[in-house]
Amino acid sequence: MSLHPRFGPRIEGEAMHSSLSSELKKYYDKFDQNSTIAYLKRTKLYPVMAEVKHIIMGFESNLKEEITFSINTLLLFSVNTEAPFLFSQYPYVLEAIHNFVGRNYPPKDIFILECLRTLTVALRNLLINHKNTQAVLESDLVEMLFKLFEDNKDR
């Protein structure tokens, strides 16, 4: 047994850090081996127009896989500190979110409920940037959310 000054004791021959694929293998060994595993490997989180269009079309399509892609991509962009995602640069994203929430609230199944919850987290993260706050406040999304809130308050 050797002692690494920063990480403490470890067994000889044991790798200090394991690769991403071996970590994922440990996690997915618990699941059905015949199931499909989908992932997106990203090294940079810069929004490009093709992905922004994919986000918009995903919300408009109402297909589970596309909605999942759209929300997950927004989540990735929402935690990016190098190149912030700004709604003022991509105003149709807000319109697509507005249409998606309008069509799916109140949620009809558990998938839509989880989508709305996750979308709320992504919006919260994106609203930390004051430039996004202004764009959202000026959008139709806020008016619709206030209307939904008022309708549910009376129940």
Secondary structure by P-SEA (a helix, b strand, c coil): cccccccccccccccccccaaaaaaaaaccccccbbbbbbbbccccccaaaaaaaaaaaaaccaaaaaaaaaaaaaaaacccccccccccaaaaaaaaaaaaaccccccaaaaaaaaaaaaaaaaaaccaaaaaaaaacaaaaaaaaaaaaaaac
